[in-house]
Amino acid sequence: MHRKTRDTPRSANPCGRIEIQPSCRVAAAWSAWLILLSGALLFATAMPLLVRIAICVACATGILTGLWELILLRGPRAIRALTWSEAGEFTAYVGSDRRATPATLAVGSCRLGLSVLLLWFRTPTGAAAVLIDGAVQDCASFRRLCGRLAAHSRGGSGLSSASTDTIGPKV
């Protein structure tokens, strides 16, 4: 058997980085959901027309704001890139000028399916969120981020120890 040859040498840098790309497919799904919601509110409810329109406008405002910042990465609060260290410290690069902001992974972060991450961060300026579509990201960076998040959810550095891997009999 032949040994695998690495295309790139291993990095001595213990941190990871991902440049987040906007996702047109998630934006299209988000927009389709908004159209379906608006259609259901307008045509399938027994409320006065002005109330239905007001509810549609209120929903659309929140949904389009989320679409703009979370998925299309536009606006001053949009997270454009992330770096992380083995110690679990995150830095978010926010806005078009990519200001470096220390960030802490917050409750509510989750994985949606196989290739979509919804991450919430606490920053000095408040809460920030980003939706990362793995299908449009750099594959290696996305895998490293998923590995870091899995290690973070286990509460460790990602390294397993023999004492936690085995279950002894109850005596």
N, C-alpha and C positions, 0 to 999 in steps of 0.2 A: 504494500500500500504506500501511496505517496503522502507526504505530509502536506497540509494546507499551507500555502504561502500567503502571508498577509499583504494586501495592497498598500497599506499605510502602516508605519511603525506605531507601536503603542505610545500614547501621549504620557508625558510625565506630569501633565497638569491634572490634578485630582478633581477638577470641577467639570461640569458639563454645560453645554449651551445649546439652545434651540432658537432659531430665528423663525418666528411664527408667521405662517403664510395664511392669507384670507382664503376661506373655503366657499366657492361658488355653489357646490352641491348642497351644503348645509344651508346656505342662504336661500337657495331655491326651495328646499323643503320647509324652511321657516316661513317663507312668503306664501307657499301653498297652504300651510296650516292657517295663516292669517286670513287668507281668502275663504277657506272653508268655515272658519269661525265666524267671519262676517256674514257669509251667506246663511249660516244656520241662525244667527241672531236676527238677521233682517227678514228671512222668509219662513222660519219655522217656530217663531214664538208669537204668543198672543198678547203683546204689549203695544202701547201706542207707538206710532212710527217715530216720533221725536225721541222717545226713550230708547228705542232700538238703535237709532242713529247715534245718540249720545254714548251708549255703551260701546258701539263699534269704534267710535273715535277715541274713547278712553283706552280701549284694548289696543288699538292700532298704534297709539302714541307710545305706550310702553313696549310693545313688541318691536316696533321699528327702531326705537332707541337701543334695545338689546341687540337687534340685528346689526345696527350701525357700529356699536362698540365691541360686542363680543365676537362676532363672526367676521365682519368686514374690516375690523381693526382700524376704524376711523375715529377721530375725536381726541381730545386732550387726555382722556382717561383710559384709552385703549392700550393693552399690554402688547407690545410688538416683539419682545424677546424675553427669554428667561435664562438665567444662569443658576446653577446650584452647586453646592459642595458636598463632599462625602459626609460632612457633619450635619447636613440637612438644612443648611441656610440657603435661602432663595434670594435672588435679586431680580426685580422686574424692571424692564426698560419700557417706560410709559410715554405715550404721546408721539407726535411726529419728530420731536427732537430727541427722543429716546433717553429721557432722564433716568438715571440709575436710582432705584428706590429699593431699600431693603423690604422684603416681604416674608410673611409667615403664612404657610398653608393653613387655610381655615376650614372649619366644619362645613360640610355641604359639597366639598369637592368629590367628584365621582367619575367613573368611567361609563360611558354610554355606548354599549356594544363593544365591538372589537377594536375600533379605530378612532373613537371620539372621546376626548377628555374634556370635562367641564371643571375648571379649577377656580376656586375662590381663594383670594389672598387678603390678609390684613396688612395694610401699609400705613406709614405715618400720616398719609392724607386721607385715609378711610379704606373702605372695602373696595376691591377691584376683582373682576372676573375675566376669564378668557375661555373660549371654546376652541380646542385644538383638534383639527381633523387630521388624523394620521395619514390619510390617503394623499394629502398634498404637502406633507412635511418631508424633510430629509429623514429617510428611514432609520439611519443609525442614531440620529439625535432623538427621534421619537422613542425608539426602544430604550435608550439610556434614561430618558425622562420617565418612562413607564417603570423601569427598574428602580429608579430613585423613589418614585411614589410608592411602589410596593414595599420597599425597605422602610419608608416613612410610616406606612400603615401598620407594619409589624412592630414599629417602635424601636427599631434597631438600626444598625449601620448597613444591614443587608447581608451581613455575614452570619451564617448559622453556627451554633455551637452544639457539641455532642449532647450536652445536658438538656437542651431544649428539643432535640430531634427525637429522643427516645422517650417512651412511656413505660415506666416500670410497673410491675404488678402491685396492687394494693395489698398491704400486709395488715 
